Amino acid sequence: MSNNNNISIQIPEENLQIVRESLANMEAALMPFLLALSPEQRRTIPRMNDGSRPFVAKVMGYATSEPKFVPPFVDVREMQKDWNTLADLVPIFRSVDQIRSLLNDTIMLAGSEVYVASLGYYKSVKLGARMNVPNAKAIHEDLKERFERQGKAKPSLGV
């Protein structure tokens, strides 16, 4: 087990409150416009990626400058609305995704460090119980429940 302390932070409650309020405001502002796809839809719809984006941008330009090629079943105004929605939401998504990734890493590291320290405490209590140190046996009995169902497998350190 490592004794490295790679994270040592305490986020002020004022900062957390600002984040909670900002998230609530973001959710309130966007929720009326966001859609949820079913697993089937997510699996079957064609997806535009970064490689397709230049193609779609060219089509958008041509559909406007050369409308004679637009088939009757394609609504260019609706295409433009979808294109604008994409342009509006992708930068927000990228920003939120970067924050999500950093949150995930920070949570994982904090969880790992506190779990490793907890394992150290548990081993100390276990040794204390073997040596009949007062209170150690009761603490060990309570904490060992975490490992009883796992058998001999080494516990994971991830969150």
Secondary structure, 3 states (H helix, E strand, C coil): CCCCCCCCCCCCHHHHHHHHHHHHHHHHHHHHHCCCCCHHHHHHCCCCCCCCHHHHHHHHHHHHHCHHHCCCCCCHHHHHHHHHHHHHHHHHHHHHHHHHHHHHHHHHHHHHHHHHHHHHHHHHHHHHHHCCCCCHHHHHHHHCHHHHCCCCCCCCCCC
